[in-house]
């Protein structure tokens, strides 16, 4: 009887979020129906992106391009050299680290607070529900043609058409997603629990330099594990006959005549995205998991969720390994600065590599 009463009290205290879940299910069903997908106006969906099927030049051609001073070929040579150097340095750092840990020496410095955070897994669940609810509301304005009608009314013309191509749609999606996540985190951390937002989530500007150096060293130490993870992933994809997914970044570099849009995508992928993702996954989700199930399982579960978010079969294992490193560094240092640095370096490296590959294939 007590259990039933507790359950009823739980439903009553969280009825708003239960209603939001029901509305989200209804909304997704309606959006998938012909009634909305055939309506006029702007469809807030990913548009068709520019595809490229150019073949990369052979090794001999790349060597000739290097001798000719081709910037993309020189860039590929430089990146390859840095990867090899980083791999060797990573192996050395890993040997040193595990040797010191075997001697019970604390290698990673503490850069921030390590005390338990006030929020819990229920708060994280509510934050996710709010995030998708806000996205659904925004999406509804576009799918129903409300924006089209509103602008037409302002301009006194029923013939006004709003044209948003796939790239602009992606940019809009990035912006709204980051904004909503930021607002939801501020609500729970600052307004609900009256905590200092940046300090509580593990951002201390006084340790920026130390955090960046620690993050760089940690990422270098991750490279050997990344190499192993890639080999396993490619082996599995070959065994299951699954081709690697096309990276949407390659389509971004196909944008012509709008350098500001390319700059914005690079800014989102290399800087804004890593910061927002670290604030949520390591700063908000991980402490809530840790409070419930301890550090080890929390690192594994938060890393698995982080990897699943990227929805890629071939990249799942490398991203999982990266997530483990990011959560481990947060656990040991008490700061998000090393994790953010690692994330920024990783995304920037991939972006640079894909930019070079796209340039060589053009």
KEPA-461608 format. One record per atom (N, C-alpha, C): x, z, y; residue in three letters. Coordinates in pm, whole numbers, padded with zeros to 5 digits, always signed. Atoms other than C-alpha are relative to their C-alpha. Layout:
XZYAla...
This chain:
+00083+00000-00120Unk+00000+00000+00000Unk+00087+00000+00126Unk-00092-00005-00114Unk+00288+00085+00232Unk+00068-00134+00023Unk-00064+00132-00010Unk+00454-00249+00155Unk-00094-00100+00065Unk+00099+00091-00057Unk+00133-00435+00237Unk-00018+00025+00149Unk+00014-00035-00141Unk+00098-00247+00565Unk+00120-00047+00081Unk-00122+00044-00068Unk+00461-00323+00656Unk-00002-00151+00020Unk+00006+00147-00008Unk+00406-00694+00582Unk-00099-00044+00107Unk+00101+00034-00101Unk+00092-00703+00797Unk+00054+00027+00140Unk-00061-00032-00129Unk+00279-00531+01081Unk+00103-00104+00040Unk-00100+00105-00026Unk+00555-00788+01048Unk-00067-00127+00049Unk+00072+00121-00041Unk+00306-01074+01073Unk-00055+00014+00141Unk+00056-00022-00133Unk+00143-00919+01378Unk+00107-00006+00109Unk-00107-00006-00101Unk+00472-00859+01560Unk+00070-00135+00019Unk-00068+00130-00009Unk+00593-01213+01490Unk-00100-00117-00006Unk+00104+00103+00012Unk+00265-01405+01515Unk+00029-00123+00086Unk-00033+00113-00085Unk+00395-01622+01800Unk+00088-00100-00075Unk-00092+00089+00072Unk+00676-01761+01583Unk-00066-00062-00122Unk+00075+00058+00112Unk+00444-01808+01286Unk-00089-00114+00049Unk+00084+00107-00059Unk+00210-02008+01510Unk+00087-00121+00035Unk-00091+00110-00034Unk+00506-02215+01633Unk+00040-00080-00124Unk-00036+00070+00124Unk+00606-02295+01273Unk-00113-00091-00044Unk+00117+00080+00039Unk+00253-02415+01196Unk-00015-00121+00092Unk+00011+00110-00096Unk+00243-02623+01514Unk+00109-00105-00021Unk-00109+00094+00026Unk+00583-02776+01431Unk-00031-00087-00121Unk+00037+00077+00119Unk+00459-02881+01087Unk-00107-00103+00033Unk+00107+00092-00041Unk+00147-03034+01239Unk+00056-00112+00088Unk-00057+00098-00092Unk+00347-03205+01512Unk+00080-00106-00076Unk-00082+00095+00076Unk+00593-03362+01266Unk-00088-00095-00081Unk+00091+00086+00075Unk+00304-03491+01058Unk-00064-00104+00092Unk+00065+00091-00094Unk+00132-03643+01364Unk+00097-00106+00049Unk-00099+00094-00051Unk+00453-03801+01494Unk+00030-00108-00102Unk-00028+00098+00105Unk+00508-03969+01159Unk-00119-00091-00028Unk+00119+00082+00024Unk+00156-04112+01165Unk-00001-00121+00093Unk+00006+00124-00078Unk+00067-04453+01302Unk-00058+00022+00138Unk+00068-00022-00128Unk-00138-04301+01585Unk+00099+00016+00114Unk-00096-00020-00108Unk+00170-04193+01781Unk+00111-00104+00000Unk-00114+00092+00005Unk+00438-04429+01657Unk-00034-00137+00055Unk+00039+00129-00054Unk+00234-04727+01773Unk-00044+00010+00146Unk+00047-00016-00138Unk+00150-04581+02114Unk+00102-00055+00098Unk-00093+00055-00098Unk+00299-04730+02432Unk+00086+00109+00060Unk-00086-00097-00067Unk+00571-04569+02636Unk+00136+00007-00065Unk-00135-00018+00052Unk+00914-04442+02555Unk-00005+00076-00130Unk-00008-00069+00128Unk+00977-04348+02195Unk+00130+00079-00004Unk-00118-00086-00004Unk+01212-04052+02188Unk+00062+00008-00139Unk-00064+00010+00130Unk+01390-04167+01874Unk+00133-00071+00018Unk-00128+00070-00006Unk+01737-04294+01797Unk-00023-00149-00008Unk+00016+00144+00001Unk+01744-04661+01886Unk+00103-00067-00088Unk-00098+00073+00079Unk+01929-04931+01700Unk+00129-00012+00079Unk-00129+00003-00066Unk+02296-04910+01781Unk+00075-00128-00036Unk-00079+00120+00023Unk+02545-05190+01806Unk+00086+00019-00123Unk-00082-00009+00119Unk+02705-05254+01471Unk+00119-00094+00012Unk-00116+00088+00001Unk+03051-05396+01420Unk+00056-00005-00141Unk-00048+00021+00136Unk+03190-05540+01100Unk+00139-00063+00001Unk-00132+00063-00011Unk+03533-05647+01222Unk+00096+00058-00102Unk-00100-00046+00095Unk+03809-05629+00966Unk+00125+00045+00074Unk-00122-00050-00062Unk+04116-05427+01054Unk+00116-00092-00036Unk-00115+00084+00030Unk+04445-05618+01076Unk+00083+00059-00113Unk-00085-00046+00111Unk+04687-05598+00783Unk+00119+00079+00053Unk-00116-00080-00038Unk+04995-05377+00781Unk+00105-00085+00071Unk-00098+00089-00063Unk+05216-05674+00868Unk-00039-00034+00143Unk+00048+00032-00135Unk+04998-05764+01165Unk+00017+00120+00092Unk-00016-00121-00081Unk+05004-05402+01286Unk+00146+00016+00042Unk-00142-00009-00034Unk+05386-05405+01270Unk+00036-00098+00112Unk-00026+00099-00105Unk+05393-05722+01478Unk-00059+00045+00134Unk+00064-00048-00122Unk+05152-05570+01728Unk+00080+00114+00063Unk-00084-00109-00052Unk+05377-05263+01759Unk+00120-00057+00074Unk-00116+00063-00063Unk+05675-05485+01836Unk-00038-00070+00131Unk+00048+00066-00122Unk+05464-05668+02094Unk-00045+00099+00107Unk+00040-00103-00096Unk+05375-05337+02260Unk-00150+00016+00014Unk+00145-00017-00005Unk+05004-05346+02176Unk-00034+00149+00006Unk+00027-00142-00023Unk+04860-05017+02303Unk-00071+00065-00117Unk+00073-00058+00113Unk+04627-04968+02005Unk+00093+00018-00121Unk-00095-00010+00110Unk+04902-05039+01750Unk+00100+00114+00025Unk-00090-00111-00034Unk+05139-04803+01933Unk-00072+00134-00014Unk+00078-00122+00015Unk+04862-04545+01942Unk-00016+00040-00146Unk+00012-00027+00143Unk+04809-04577+01567Unk+00130+00054-00057Unk-00132-00048+00044Unk+05181-04534+01510Unk+00023+00145+00045Unk-00019-00135-00052Unk+05188-04226+01733Unk-00087+00102-00072Unk+00091-00091+00069Unk+04884-04069+01566Unk+00048+00025-00143Unk-00051-00015+00137Unk+05027-04136+01219Unk+00121+00092-00004Unk-00118-00087-00008Unk+05356-03974+01319Unk-00040+00145+00022Unk+00044-00137-00029Unk+05176-03668+01461Unk-00070+00063-00121Unk+00068-00052+00119Unk+04963-03634+01146Unk+00102+00043-00105Unk-00104-00035+00098Unk+05270-03640+00921Unk+00076+00125+00044Unk-00069-00117-00054Unk+05451-03395+01148Unk-00087+00125-00012Unk+00092-00113+00009Unk+05144-03173+01160Unk-00019+00048-00142Unk+00017-00037+00141Unk+05104-03183+00782Unk+00119+00083-00048Unk-00121-00074+00041Unk+05463-03072+00723Unk+00004+00137+00068Unk+00001-00127-00074Unk+05439-02807+00995Unk-00108+00093-00054Unk+00109-00081+00055Unk+05108-02690+00847Unk+00038+00067-00130Unk-00046-00057+00127Unk+05260-02640+00504Unk+00094+00118+00027Unk-00095-00107-00035Unk+05540-02433+00660Unk-00074+00122+00055Unk+00077-00110-00057Unk+05295-02225+00864Unk-00082+00073-00106Unk+00080-00063+00106Unk+05075-02165+00559Unk+00087+00088-00090Unk-00091-00079+00083Unk+05373-02046+00352Unk+00038+00129+00072Unk-00038-00120-00078Unk+05481-01810+00630Unk-00117+00097+00010Unk+00118-00087-00017Unk+05127-01682+00683Unk-00030+00078-00128Unk+00034-00068+00126Unk+05056-01607+00316Unk+00111+00097-00043Unk-00110-00093+00030Unk+05401-01448+00278Unk-00016+00130+00079Unk+00019-00118-00082Unk+05332-01213+00568Unk-00124+00078-00041Unk+00121-00067+00047Unk+04981-01138+00443Unk+00026+00073-00131Unk-00037-00065+00126Unk+05128-01058+00101Unk+00072+00132+00025Unk-00069-00123-00039Unk+05338-00797+00279Unk-00089+00090+00085Unk+00101-00079-00074Unk+05018-00662+00443Unk+00028+00007+00149Unk-00025+00004-00144Unk+05129-00763+00791Unk-00114-00074+00070Unk+00109+00059-00076Unk+04862-00842+01049Unk+00057-00110+00089Unk-00060+00114-00068Unk+04947-01191+01174Unk-00081-00043+00122Unk+00087+00051-00106Unk+04647-01285+01389Unk-00031+00110+00101Unk+00024-00103-00102Unk+04624-01092+01718Unk-00147+00014+00034Unk+00138-00024-00043Unk+04299-00936+01840Unk-00012-00037+00148Unk+00017+00049-00137Unk+04178-01113+02154Unk-00133+00039+00061Unk+00132-00034-00052Unk+03827-00974+02190Unk-00062+00115-00076Unk+00071-00110+00063Unk+03567-00723+02081Unk-00035-00032-00145Unk+00035+00018+00140Unk+03505-00673+01711Unk-00119+00086-00041Unk+00112-00089+00033Unk+03210-00434+01735Unk-00122-00080-00043Unk+00119+00063+00053Unk+02881-00512+01566Unk-00093-00045+00111Unk+00090+00055-00101Unk+02638-00728+01763Unk-00142+00053-00022Unk+00133-00061+00013Unk+02283-00603+01832Unk-00104-00089-00067Unk+00102+00087+00057Unk+02094-00910+01709Unk+00015-00009-00152Unk+00002+00009+00145Unk+02004-00983+01346Unk-00047-00138-00046Unk+00039+00131+00055Unk+01902-01267+01114Unk-00139-00042+00043Unk+00134+00034-00049Unk+01541-01247+01229Unk+00009-00062+00139Unk-00020+00057-00134Unk+01661-01314+01584Unk+00055-00143-00010Unk-00056+00134+00020Unk+01862-01613+01460Unk-00111-00096-00042Unk+00112+00083+00046Unk+01553-01745+01280Unk-00094-00033+00116Unk+00086+00023-00117Unk+01346-01702+01596Unk+00065-00099+00096Unk-00072+00091-00089Unk+01614-01881+01798Unk-00011-00144-00049Unk+00011+00134+00058Unk+01603-02178+01559Unk-00141-00054+00019Unk+00139+00042-00019Unk+01222-02189+01577Unk-00025-00040+00145Unk+00016+00033-00142Unk+01233-02183+01958Unk+00069-00131+00034Unk-00075+00124-00025Unk+01495-02458+01961Unk-00082-00123-00041Unk+00077+00115+00048Unk+01286-02695+01749Unk-00134-00013+00071Unk+00127+00005-00074Unk+00971-02600+01938Unk+00020-00068+00135Unk-00029+00064-00128Unk+01126-02693+02273Unk+00027-00149-00017Unk-00027+00142+00026Unk+01255-03018+02124Unk-00129-00076-00028Unk+00128+00066+00032Unk+00909-03097+01989Unk-00082-00025+00125Unk+00076+00017-00125Unk+00749-03040+02329Unk+00057-00115+00082Unk-00064+00108-00076Unk+01003-03268+02498Unk-00026-00134-00066Unk+00021+00124+00074Unk+00966-03528+02226Unk-00144-00048+00017Unk+00141+00035-00016Unk+00588-03516+02265Unk-00026-00073+00131Unk+00016+00065-00130Unk+00614-03612+02632Unk+00042-00147-00007Unk-00048+00137+00010Unk+00806-03923+02533Unk-00084-00082-00097Unk+00070+00074+00104Unk+00622-04021+02217Unk-00140-00040+00043Unk+00137+00030-00042Unk+00277-04004+02377Unk-00005-00092+00121Unk+00001+00087-00116Unk+00387-04219+02670Unk-00029+00072+00129Unk+00031-00076-00121Unk+00336-03937+02920Unk+00095-00038+00113Unk-00099+00034-00103Unk+00658-04023+03104Unk-00031-00137+00059Unk+00035+00135-00047Unk+00557-04390+03123Unk-00118+00006+00096Unk+00120-00010-00084Unk+00215-04301+03265Unk+00029+00071+00131Unk-00030-00078-00119Unk+00355-04047+03510Unk+00077-00083+00102Unk-00080+00082-00091Unk+00614-04285+03656Unk-00085-00115+00053Unk+00089+00108-00044Unk+00355-04564+03670Unk-00092+00049+00111Unk+00088-00059-00101Unk+00126-04333+03866Unk+00075+00020+00132Unk-00079-00022-00121Unk+00404-04243+04110Unk+00028-00129+00073Unk-00034+00128-00060Unk+00490-04608+04167Unk-00124-00086+00024Unk+00126+00072-00023Unk+00122-04711+04181Unk-00003-00134-00072Unk-00003+00126+00073Unk+00183-04972+03917Unk-00017+00027-00149Unk+00021-00019+00143Unk+00044-04988+03566Unk+00093-00088-00084Unk-00090+00089+00073Unk+00301-05252+03476Unk+00142+00054-00010Unk-00134-00057+00001Unk+00596-05023+03521Unk+00041+00032-00144Unk-00050-00028+00135Unk+00803-05002+03204Unk+00131+00075+00009Unk-00123-00077+00005Unk+01070-04752+03123Unk+00078-00047-00123Unk-00081+00051+00110Unk+01348-04893+02912Unk+00119+00092-00021Unk-00113-00086+00036Unk+01584-04654+02741Unk+00056-00053-00130Unk-00057+00056+00122Unk+01820-04813+02492Unk+00054+00112-00088Unk-00046-00098+00098Unk+01973-04644+02188Unk+00106+00094+00053Unk-00110-00083-00051Unk+02283-04521+02370Unk-00050+00103+00101Unk+00054-00093-00099Unk+02094-04370+02661Unk-00089+00106-00067Unk+00082-00093+00076Unk+01855-04213+02412Unk+00087+00108-00065Unk-00092-00095+00060Unk+02149-04053+02231Unk+00054+00097+00104Unk-00053-00085-00107Unk+02292-03923+02558Unk-00105+00101+00044Unk+00109-00089-00038Unk+01953-03779+02652Unk-00022+00107-00107Unk+00016-00095+00109Unk+01925-03618+02309Unk+00108+00106+00000Unk-00111-00096-00009Unk+02270-03458+02339Unk-00026+00101+00111Unk+00018-00086-00117Unk+02191-03323+02685Unk-00109+00104-00022Unk+00113-00091+00021Unk+01854-03174+02592Unk+00031+00103-00109Unk-00034-00092+00108Unk+01985-03022+02268Unk+00092+00111+00049Unk-00095-00100-00050Unk+02277-02849+02440Unk-00068+00094+00099Unk+00069-00081-00100Unk+02056-02729+02724Unk-00093+00102-00067Unk+00093-00089+00069Unk+01795-02583+02489Unk+00074+00110-00074Unk-00077-00101+00072Unk+02053-02406+02272Unk+00055+00103+00097Unk-00052-00092-00099Unk+02212-02257+02582Unk-00106+00095+00052Unk+00109-00084-00052Unk+01878-02132+02716Unk-00044+00103-00104Unk+00044-00091+00106Unk+01778-01980+02381Unk+00102+00111-00021Unk-00104-00103+00018Unk+02112-01800+02342Unk+00001+00098+00116Unk+00005-00088-00117Unk+02094-01664+02697Unk-00119+00095-00010Unk+00119-00084+00013Unk+01743-01537+02627Unk+00026+00118-00094Unk-00017-00108+00098Unk+01840-01339+02316Unk+00113+00095+00038Unk-00116-00084-00027Unk+02182-01215+02426Unk-00017+00078+00131Unk+00003-00061-00134Unk+02123-01146+02796Unk-00132+00071+00030Unk+00129-00056-00040Unk+01750-01085+02839Unk-00056+00097-00104Unk+00058-00087+00101Unk+01646-00935+02506Unk+00089+00122-00026Unk-00089-00110+00037Unk+01956-00725+02429Unk+00087+00050+00114Unk-00069-00048-00122Unk+02092-00683+02784Unk+00152+00004-00017Unk-00144+00007+00022Unk+02443-00789+02682Unk+00064-00101+00095Unk-00076+00099-00075Unk+02711-00968+02880Unk+00017-00124-00086Unk+00008+00119+00085Unk+02669-01326+02756Unk+00136-00042-00055Unk-00128+00054+00045Unk+03028-01453+02742Unk+00084+00106-00072Unk-00081-00105+00061Unk+03194-01121+02662Unk-00050+00036-00139Unk+00058-00039+00129Unk+02955-01034+02379Unk+00018-00108-00104Unk-00016+00111+00093Unk+02979-01379+02221Unk+00147-00030-00030Unk-00142+00014+00034Unk+03359-01357+02226Unk+00079-00090+00090Unk-00074+00084-00095Unk+03470-01545+02536Unk+00058+00087+00111Unk-00070-00079-00101Unk+03728-01362+02746Unk+00103-00090+00068Unk-00085+00097-00070Unk+03892-01583+03010Unk+00144+00051+00016Unk-00136-00053-00016Unk+04191-01349+03032Unk+00090-00038-00116Unk-00079+00036+00119Unk+04301-01462+02685Unk-00006-00149-00032Unk+00015+00144+00023Unk+04252-01837+02731Unk+00128-00060-00056Unk-00127+00060+00044Unk+04621-01927+02692Unk+00034+00045-00141Unk-00030-00051+00134Unk+04677-01700+02391Unk-00097-00056-00103Unk+00099+00055+00092Unk+04354-01821+02233Unk+00025-00146-00030Unk-00027+00143+00019Unk+04447-02186+02285Unk+00122-00020-00090Unk-00121+00011+00084Unk+04795-02138+02133Unk-00032+00038-00144Unk+00038-00043+00135Unk+04649-01948+01837Unk-00087-00106-00068Unk+00084+00105+00055Unk+04389-02220+01791Unk+00079-00122-00043Unk-00084+00115+00033Unk+04650-02497+01797Unk+00080+00025-00128Unk-00076-00034+00120Unk+04868-02320+01539Unk-00090+00005-00123Unk+00094-00009+00112Unk+04563-02254+01322Unk-00044-00139-00046Unk+00042+00135+00038Unk+04455-02618+01333Unk+00112-00073-00076Unk-00113+00061+00072Unk+04802-02733+01229Unk+00006+00053-00142Unk-00002-00058+00134Unk+04787-02492+00936Unk-00117-00049-00086Unk+00117+00051+00071Unk+04450-02642+00844Unk+00022-00141-00055Unk-00018+00141+00038Unk+04583-02999+00809Unk+00027-00022-00149Unk-00017+00021+00144Unk+04712-02961+00449Unk-00130+00018-00078Unk+00129-00021+00067Unk+04371-02825+00344Unk-00095-00116+00029Unk+00081+00116-00035Unk+04202-03110+00530Unk+00037-00119-00087Unk-00048+00110+00084Unk+04417-03358+00337Unk-00054+00013-00142Unk+00051-00024+00135Unk+04320-03201+00003Unk-00151-00023-00005Unk+00146+00015-00005Unk+03952-03189+00104Unk-00040-00148+00008Unk+00028+00144-00011Unk+03959-03558+00202Unk+00022-00072-00132Unk-00027+00061+00130Unk+04117-03656-00130Unk-00112+00030-00100Unk+00109-00037+00091Unk+03852-03463-00323Unk-00129-00074+00037Unk+00122+00067-00047Unk+03572-03610-00109Unk+00000-00148-00033Unk-00010+00144+00031Unk+03696-03966-00149Unk-00009-00024-00150Unk+00010+00011+00145Unk+03734-03908-00523Unk-00144+00013-00047Unk+00140-00019+00036Unk+03377-03781-00549Unk-00085-00119+00043Unk+00078+00116-00047Unk+03241-04068-00337Unk+00026-00122-00087Unk-00032+00110+00090Unk+03423-04314-00562Unk-00068+00018-00136Unk+00062-00029+00131Unk+03292-04142-00876Unk-00150-00025+00004Unk+00145+00018-00013Unk+02933-04143-00750Unk-00036-00134+00066Unk+00021+00132-00061Unk+02981-04491-00596Unk-00079+00010+00131Unk+00063-00019-00131Unk+02884-04370-00249Unk+00101-00038+00108Unk-00090+00044-00107Unk+03039-04551+00047Unk-00003+00101+00114Unk-00001-00091-00116Unk+03151-04338+00345Unk-00097-00047+00106Unk+00097+00032-00103Unk+02891-04321+00619Unk+00070-00059+00123Unk-00056+00057-00122Unk+02948-04531+00930Unk-00005+00105+00110Unk-00005-00098-00106Unk+03059-04309+01214Unk-00066-00055+00126Unk+00069+00051-00119Unk+02822-04347+01515Unk+00091-00012+00121Unk-00094+00010-00112Unk+03122-04298+01746Unk+00051-00142+00017Unk-00047+00138-00009Unk+03231-04652+01661Unk-00097-00084+00082Unk+00100+00071-00079Unk+02905-04775+01810Unk+00010+00037+00147Unk-00014-00046-00138Unk+02964-04566+02122Unk+00107-00082+00072Unk-00109+00077-00062Unk+03289-04754+02187Unk-00036-00147+00018Unk+00045+00138-00018Unk+03090-05078+02174Unk-00080-00017+00129Unk+00076+00008-00125Unk+02911-04994+02501Unk+00078-00084+00101Unk-00064+00086-00099Unk+02985-05257+02764Unk-00066+00018+00137Unk+00051-00004-00136Unk+02952-05231+03140Unk-00045+00136+00048Unk+00043-00135-00041Unk+02877-04856+03145Unk+00107+00103-00039Unk-00107-00094+00035Unk+03206-04663+03137Unk-00040+00145+00017Unk+00046-00137-00020Unk+03025-04353+03267Unk-00068+00054-00125Unk+00070-00043+00121Unk+02818-04346+02948Unk+00100+00032-00112Unk-00105-00029+00099Unk+03127-04368+02726Unk+00067+00132+00034Unk-00063-00125-00043Unk+03287-04091+02933Unk-00088+00119-00034Unk+00091-00111+00028Unk+02977-03875+02890Unk-00004+00032-00150Unk-00002-00022+00145Unk+02972-03925+02512Unk+00128+00072-00043Unk-00128-00064+00034Unk+03341-03836+02486Unk+00001+00145+00046Unk+00007-00137-00052Unk+03282-03529+02704Unk-00086+00088-00091Unk+00089-00077+00089Unk+02994-03418+02479Unk+00064+00027-00135Unk-00054-00012+00136Unk+03169-03483+02149Unk+00126+00084-00004Unk-00130-00067+00002Unk+03510-03347+02244Unk+00000+00138+00064Unk-00006-00128-00072Unk+03424-03053+02471Unk-00132+00077-00001Unk+00125-00074-00011Unk+03060-02961+02533Unk-00055+00037-00138Unk+00050-00024+00135Unk+02953-02999+02170Unk+00074+00112-00073Unk-00074-00110+00066Unk+03234-02782+02024Unk-00029+00137+00059Unk+00026-00130-00063Unk+03168-02507+02278Unk-00138+00052-00039Unk+00137-00041+00033Unk+02791-02501+02215Unk-00010+00037-00148Unk+00007-00027+00143Unk+02833-02517+01837Unk+00071+00130-00036Unk-00070-00126+00027Unk+03085-02233+01838Unk-00079+00119+00051Unk+00083-00108-00052Unk+02860-02019+02056Unk-00112+00034-00097Unk+00111-00027+00091Unk+02578-02060+01807Unk+00048+00043-00139Unk-00036-00027+00139Unk+02746-02073+01464Unk+00092+00121-00017Unk-00093-00112+00014Unk+03035-01831+01513Unk-00039+00118+00090Unk+00030-00109-00091Unk+02920-01631+01816Unk-00134+00067-00027Unk+00135-00054+00016Unk+02551-01587+01726Unk-00041+00015-00147Unk+00042-00003+00140Unk+02482-01676+01361Unk+00090+00089-00086Unk-00093-00071+00087Unk+02795-01534+01198Unk-00011+00152+00010Unk+00014-00147-00007Unk+02766-01175+01337Unk-00128+00051-00064Unk+00127-00042+00062Unk+02402-01160+01222Unk+00011-00003-00152Unk-00023+00007+00144Unk+02500-01272+00872Unk+00093+00113-00046Unk-00100-00101+00035Unk+02798-01035+00867Unk-00062+00138-00009Unk+00067-00130+00000Unk+02576-00739+00948Unk-00079+00021-00128Unk+00088-00008+00117Unk+02361-00819+00644Unk+00075-00010-00132Unk-00062+00028+00130Unk+02597-00948+00373Unk+00152+00011+00000Unk-00145-00016-00002Unk+02954-00880+00486Unk+00073-00126+00042Unk-00075+00113-00056Unk+03234-01108+00611Unk+00021-00119-00094Unk-00036+00110+00091Unk+03322-01311+00300Unk-00116-00096-00019Unk+00117+00086+00020Unk+02974-01441+00218Unk-00047-00061+00131Unk+00042+00052-00130Unk+02900-01480+00588Unk+00084-00119+00042Unk-00088+00113-00031Unk+03201-01705+00636Unk-00041-00123-00081Unk+00036+00112+00088Unk+03097-01921+00338Unk-00136-00059+00038Unk+00135+00049-00029Unk+02727-01943+00427Unk-00006-00067+00137Unk+00002+00061-00133Unk+02777-02008+00799Unk+00076-00132+00001Unk-00078+00124+00007Unk+03039-02273+00715Unk-00078-00110-00073Unk+00082+00098+00073Unk+02806-02442+00463Unk-00112-00054+00089Unk+00106+00044-00092Unk+02523-02451+00720Unk+00058-00090+00109Unk-00068+00081-00101Unk+02767-02586+00978Unk+00031-00139-00052Unk-00031+00129+00060Unk+02873-02862+00741Unk-00126-00081-00028Unk+00127+00069+00027Unk+02515-02946+00639Unk-00059-00060+00127Unk+00052+00050-00128Unk+02428-02990+01007Unk+00049-00141+00029Unk-00060+00131-00030Unk+02658-03294+01021Unk-00049-00109-00095Unk+00068+00095+00089Unk+02468-03460+00734Unk+00088-00116-00045Unk-00088+00102+00054Unk+02755-03647+00573Unk+00053+00044-00135Unk-00044-00035+00135Unk+02840-03655+00202Unk+00152+00005-00008Unk-00146+00008+00010Unk+03203-03764+00232Unk+00065+00107+00087Unk-00060-00096-00091Unk+03268-03531+00524Unk-00040+00144-00026Unk+00049-00136+00020Unk+03092-03226+00378Unk+00113+00098-00030Unk-00107-00093+00040Unk+03398-03069+00215Unk+00102+00024+00112Unk-00092-00026-00112Unk+03642-03125+00506Unk-00063+00084+00111Unk+00066-00078-00105Unk+03385-02989+00753Unk-00025+00143-00048Unk+00015-00134+00056Unk+03317-02696+00519Unk+00130+00079+00016Unk-00131-00065-00015Unk+03691-02614+00516Unk+00026+00034+00147Unk-00016-00026-00144Unk+03696-02647+00895Unk-00086+00118+00043Unk+00089-00111-00034Unk+03396-02413+00924Unk+00054+00133-00048Unk-00061-00123+00053Unk+03571-02156+00705Unk+00112+00047+00091Unk-00109-00035-00092Unk+03876-02168+00931Unk-00055+00053+00131Unk+00057-00042-00128Unk+03662-02137+01245Unk-00059+00141-00009Unk+00059-00133+00017Unk+03469-01836+01112Unk+00108+00105-00028Unk-00108-00094+00032Unk+03786-01675+00974Unk+00077+00040+00126Unk-00072-00030-00123Unk+03963-01702+01308Unk-00082+00088+00092Unk+00086-00086-00082Unk+03664-01550+01485Unk-00002+00142-00056Unk+00002-00132+00065Unk+03653-01266+01232Unk+00129+00077+00028Unk-00128-00068-00014Unk+04023-01188+01266Unk+00038+00026+00145Unk-00042-00014-00140Unk+04072-01241+01640Unk-00104+00069+00087Unk+00106-00056-00081Unk+03735-01118+01765Unk-00030-00083+00123Unk+00018+00089-00115Unk+03732-01413+02004Unk-00040-00139-00046Unk+00038+00139+00028Unk+03573-01757+02011Unk+00103-00100+00051Unk-00096+00093-00062Unk+03866-01904+02205Unk+00082-00078-00103Unk-00072+00079+00101Unk+04077-01996+01897Unk-00091-00100-00071Unk+00093+00088+00071Unk+03771-02142+01722Unk-00039-00119+00087Unk+00035+00109-00092Unk+03670-02345+02028Unk+00116-00097+00013Unk-00118+00086-00011Unk+04027-02474+02063Unk+00016-00087-00123Unk-00009+00075+00126Unk+04037-02576+01696Unk-00104-00111-00003Unk+00111+00095+00003Unk+03700-02749+01726Unk+00024-00115+00097Unk-00028+00103-00100Unk+03800-02935+02043Unk+00112-00092-00049Unk-00111+00081+00050Unk+04130-03051+01889Unk-00047-00092-00112Unk+00049+00079+00114Unk+03955-03168+01572Unk-00086-00117+00046Unk+00089+00107-00047Unk+03680-03364+01749Unk+00074-00102+00086Unk-00076+00090-00085Unk+03923-03508+02004Unk+00091-00089-00082Unk-00089+00078+00087Unk+04163-03620+01729Unk-00077-00112-00069Unk+00082+00101+00068Unk+03887-03798+01539Unk-00046-00107+00098Unk+00044+00095-00102Unk+03756-03957+01859Unk+00112-00096+00039Unk-00115+00084-00035Unk+04103-04083+01953Unk+00032-00097-00112Unk-00031+00087+00114Unk+04163-04218+01602Unk-00102-00113-00012Unk+00103+00102+00009Unk+03829-04402+01596Unk+00009-00100+00115Unk-00019+00089-00114Unk+03895-04542+01943Unk+00113-00101-00029Unk-00112+00087+00034Unk+04227-04682+01820Unk-00040-00101-00107Unk+00045+00088+00106Unk+04070-04822+01502Unk-00094-00108+00055Unk+00092+00096-00059Unk+03795-04986+01705Unk+00077-00103+00082Unk-00081+00092-00080Unk+04055-05134+01940Unk+00076-00100-00085Unk-00072+00090+00091Unk+04255-05278+01651Unk-00092-00101-00066Unk+00093+00089+00067Unk+03944-05427+01496Unk-00066-00100+00092Unk+00064+00090-00096Unk+03836-05601+01816Unk+00076-00131+00013Unk
